[in-house]
Structure formats: C-alpha cells, structure tokens
C-alpha cells in the first residue's frame, strides 16, 4: 500500500512538472508568435524583393515551421497564427531552402508580384536566351545569390559545350564569356575543365564583378558551392575583401584570367555567328555567355547636375572619403549601409536622403543601426531637385533645402540593360509572381 502511495506521489510530481513545462512552453510560443506578428506588421508590408523569393499558400501550410528553420537568412520567414509568412522581403535572396524543407509543398518560388513586376530576359532551362547562341547566367537573369550564379555559369557552359558538337572547325571563337563576377568565373573554369576554347572579358579594371560595388566592410552571404577544377568552397559569412581574395586565389591556382577594361556595346547575328562589338573591336563567336550582372546601368535621378564629376553610383572604399561632406541618396540596403560606413569615418558629415517615410527595403538590422547612428543626418520624404558644386537642392515636406556636399552617392539600384538586350534580339518578360521551376 505504501509503495502504491509513493508511486502515485511520484507520478503526481512528474505530472505537475510536465504541466508546468507545457505551460511555460506555451507561454514562450505565444510570446514568440506575438513578436513574429509584430515583426510582420512592421516589415511585411514591403511587396516583395526584386530577386527570386517564396510565395506561401496559407491554405495548404500546416505551420510546421520547417521553412523558418531552414532559411539561412535572419527572420526572412516567420510563423504567425500557425502559418508561414515572408516577413522580411529585403532579406530574401532566393536560396529556395524553404521550398525543399516544406513537407506539404505549400511554397513556390517566383520573381515579382502582381503589384510589382520584375523585368527579366527570357531563358530556357539551359540558360539560352531567345536569341540562338546567346546565353545568360547570374544576376542579369535575376539571380543575386552567389552560389546560384556559380551553378548557372557551370550549367550554361555544359549546355554550350554540348551544342557545339559538330560545329565547323574554323577560326571562329567557340565561346565568349562576358563578365568576371561569380557566374563568369565559374563559366570560365568549366570551359577550361572541358577543354572548350573561350575568351573572357570584363569592363572593370580589376576582378570581382558586382562584388566591387559593395562597401568594403559589407558582409556577403553565400552557401557552400563546388567550383570546377578548384573544388568546394565553404563560405557562409565573409567580407568583400575576403571574397575577392578567394576569386584571386581561384584564378591564380587554375591559371585563368579575364581581359579587363573591355566594354560590350552591341551584339549582332551574322548567319550562325554572333558578332560582339566592344570597346577594343569586334569579336566573332559561335556562342556568347552574358554574365554581366545589372550594375552596368545604375538607375538615374533624372535631375540637373547628375553627370557632374563628384556624383557616383557606387561606393568602393569609405576610407577614401575621410573629412568630406557627403550626401547619400537611396533607401535600400546599399544606400543605408554606405551611409553608415561613411558616417563612421573621421571628419565626415553624412546626409542620407530618402524619398520614403520609412526604410522598408533595408534589412531590420540596418534600420536599427540607422536609428542609433551618430553623425548622420536623415532626410525622409525628400527628393533631389538639382545637383550643383558643392550644393544639392533637396525638396522636403518643409520646403526646399540646400545640402552642402563635396561628394554625392546615388545608390537607388540598377536597371536592366534593355537597349543592349533588345538590340541583341533577346526578349524581356515582366514577371508578376508566377511560380517558376527551381534553378
């Protein structure tokens, strides 16, 4: 009888502690969801990122949380009321890990939304454009993620190699690769591995492609990826300088190098040969791979004085601008991060001008840093009327305002090089959230 009483007591105590644990877990879960709901309220109103992003069918979602746990970005996805939501559009760069993790196929990947279309060149599953023989990989095709750009560069060259079987054995260049960013590097490595004769050009004066446009201290997110010849690269978080050092090591060890300082000005078709007009003359090639990114066409303010010498469209090294009066224009990650980096330099006077009331398209972590930044003036609902030397006329809700600026950084994004694509015969499609196949 005593043993039974002790057994009941033990079970009772165990049940009590189990109940306490369950209540505490429920309270923690409620608090987590409440915080997630508030985060979604504050940041979820942004319509969608310009890159590949998930669309969640909440009628199918079972709230397993697998998508949230699998996402390598910081709070891009959250669970609210038992359903997954894209809470931080600016933080999504198209990994697609959430799609693979979802147990009920409630997530699809898409470019753009019904409200915000995204213009992208049309390509096939092998990355050939609507112009026969002309291929596109990487950021130009809408893929900003480094690992994805690398994979696309490799796959495109594999398809090009197969398509050239039986081609005439003459002096025509088999492959021209344009662009020395991640897609271009991977493409040249794969061409080298396959023994495919190729020429590789880039308009920049040095290596790095679109990475050159990042501020020096910017943290770049990437995932492990296999580079032909070189091997697997394990990077999760790294700096711009470390990433460029990696590319330099890849080129040195694999004995490849682009021809720098060559700009493509046009592409025409003559029979089965593509004739590429460049700043150093014509290049005739049977296949052309464009891995240029979008940064060749910075978006313009369309105001007087934007072509002055002290106006720039990317920030390379904040250390070059110590003791300067600087105006930064823009409201996204690049503009906010540039303004913060410049404000940390000795003697700088930095003004950040944004046409919106809130910095919705900047990551929450950057918004928090901006709110706490010292030595940084922020003008909201402000637009540039004219740029002079050394003054900028800004239109604000309180009337015109003059900002003294030795240097102006217009960091409002980049446009698709539509003229070049159209002249080359490449069709451009506006994507409005239609599901696409994972690439």
HUBEL-V251058 format. One record per residue. N is the residue number from 1. PSI is psi in whole degrees, -180 to 180 (none if undefined). Layout:
N_PSI + N_PSI
//
This chain:
1_-42 + 2_-40 + 3_-40 + 4_-43 + 5_-44 + 6_-39 + 7_-43 + 8_-39 + 9_-45 + 10_-46 + 11_-38 + 12_-44 + 13_-43 + 14_-42 + 15_-39 + 16_-50 + 17_-34 + 18_-41 + 19_-42 + 20_-45 + 21_-43 + 22_-39 + 23_-44 + 24_-41 + 25_-41 + 26_-40 + 27_-44 + 28_-43 + 29_-40 + 30_-43 + 31_-41 + 32_-46 + 33_-36 + 34_-42 + 35_-40 + 36_-39 + 37_-40 + 38_-40 + 39_-43 + 40_-39 + 41_-39 + 42_-37 + 43_-14 + 44_-3 + 45_-13 + 46_130 + 47_-36 + 48_152 + 49_160 + 50_-13 + 51_-178 + 52_135 + 53_162 + 54_146 + 55_122 + 56_125 + 57_101 + 58_-15 + 59_-19 + 60_-33 + 61_133 + 62_3 + 63_31 + 64_-24 + 65_4 + 66_-37 + 67_-41 + 68_-45 + 69_-32 + 70_-20 + 71_122 + 72_-7 + 73_164 + 74_104 + 75_35 + 76_-35 + 77_143 + 78_161 + 79_125 + 80_128 + 81_39 + 82_18 + 83_147 + 84_146 + 85_145 + 86_104 + 87_-27 + 88_84 + 89_-38 + 90_-21 + 91_-6 + 92_128 + 93_18 + 94_34 + 95_-43 + 96_6 + 97_-33 + 98_-36 + 99_-45 + 100_-30 + 101_-26 + 102_124 + 103_-11 + 104_15 + 105_45 + 106_-2 + 107_133 + 108_163 + 109_144 + 110_158 + 111_136 + 112_178 + 113_175 + 114_-32 + 115_-26 + 116_97 + 117_153 + 118_123 + 119_125 + 120_146 + 121_142 + 122_130 + 123_158 + 124_-178 + 125_-21 + 126_11 + 127_19 + 128_136 + 129_-176 + 130_-14 + 131_117 + 132_132 + 133_-8 + 134_119 + 135_157 + 136_133 + 137_152 + 138_-149 + 139_-33 + 140_-30 + 141_6 + 142_3 + 143_103 + 144_-16 + 145_130 + 146_-47 + 147_-39 + 148_-41 + 149_-40 + 150_-48 + 151_-40 + 152_-41 + 153_-42 + 154_-48 + 155_-39 + 156_-43 + 157_-35 + 158_-45 + 159_-39 + 160_-44 + 161_-44 + 162_-37 + 163_-18 + 164_0 + 165_128 + 166_6 + 167_150 + 168_140 + 169_82 + 170_-166 + 171_-2 + 172_133 + 173_127 + 174_-43 + 175_133 + 176_125 + 177_127 + 178_117 + 179_130 + 180_35 + 181_-166 + 182_-43 + 183_-42 + 184_-41 + 185_-48 + 186_-39 + 187_-43 + 188_-37 + 189_-43 + 190_-40 + 191_-41 + 192_-42 + 193_-38 + 194_-6 + 195_25 + 196_120 + 197_126 + 198_153 + 199_143 + 200_121 + 201_157 + 202_142 + 203_-20 + 204_167 + 205_-10 + 206_179 + 207_152 + 208_-18 + 209_-135 + 210_-19 + 211_-27 + 212_-26 + 213_-10 + 214_145 + 215_154 + 216_-39 + 217_4 + 218_137 + 219_127 + 220_130 + 221_132 + 222_169 + 223_161 + 224_139 + 225_150 + 226_120 + 227_129 + 228_142 + 229_-50 + 230_-42 + 231_-168 + 232_138 + 233_122 + 234_96 + 235_136 + 236_-59 + 237_133 + 238_169 + 239_166 + 240_-47 + 241_-39 + 242_-36 + 243_-42 + 244_-37 + 245_-38 + 246_-50 + 247_-41 + 248_-39 + 249_-39 + 250_-48 + 251_-40 + 252_-45 + 253_-29 + 254_0 + 255_49 + 256_156 + 257_140 + 258_164 + 259_114 + 260_160 + 261_23 + 262_119 + 263_132 + 264_129 + 265_-13 + 266_157 + 267_126 + 268_161 + 269_130 + 270_101 + 271_-126 + 272_20 + 273_138 + 274_128 + 275_114 + 276_118 + 277_129 + 278_172 + 279_-12 + 280_15 + 281_-180 + 282_145 + 283_123 + 284_126 + 285_149 + 286_-32 + 287_145 + 288_131 + 289_116 + 290_114 + 291_47 + 292_-16 + 293_-170 + 294_-2 + 295_1 + 296_-14 + 297_77 + 298_141 + 299_142 + 300_152 + 301_-21 + 302_48 + 303_159 + 304_137 + 305_0 + 306_-18 + 307_8 + 308_156 + 309_-26 + 310_8 + 311_127 + 312_156 + 313_8 + 314_154 + 315_120 + 316_-62 + 317_111 + 318_-26 + 319_-18 + 320_-4 + 321_28 + 322_146 + 323_33 + 324_155 + 325_119 + 326_137 + 327_126 + 328_131 + 329_126 + 330_164 + 331_8 + 332_-172 + 333_-48 + 334_-46 + 335_-46 + 336_-44 + 337_-39 + 338_-44 + 339_-42 + 340_-43 + 341_-40 + 342_-38 + 343_-22 + 344_-12 + 345_148 + 346_132 + 347_4 + 348_147 + 349_109 + 350_132 + 351_128 + 352_121 + 353_123 + 354_134 + 355_-15 + 356_171 + 357_-36 + 358_158 + 359_61 + 360_-30 + 361_4 + 362_148 + 363_147 + 364_-37 + 365_-38 + 366_-37 + 367_-40 + 368_-42 + 369_-37 + 370_-40 + 371_-26 + 372_0 + 373_140 + 374_152 + 375_23 + 376_120 + 377_130 + 378_123 + 379_118 + 380_156 + 381_44 + 382_138 + 383_150 + 384_130 + 385_-40 + 386_148 + 387_129 + 388_-174 + 389_114 + 390_45 + 391_152 + 392_129 + 393_121 + 394_132 + 395_120 + 396_167 + 397_-23 + 398_8 + 399_177 + 400_145 + 401_140 + 402_125 + 403_126 + 404_126 + 405_122 + 406_-30 + 407_143 + 408_128 + 409_112 + 410_102 + 411_70 + 412_18 + 413_-176 + 414_146 + 415_153 + 416_136 + 417_69 + 418_-39 + 419_-46 + 420_-44 + 421_-43 + 422_-43 + 423_-29 + 424_-3 + 425_23 + 426_124 + 427_143 + 428_133 + 429_140 + 430_117 + 431_133 + 432_47 + 433_10 + 434_135 + 435_141 + 436_164 + 437_146 + 438_134 + 439_none
//
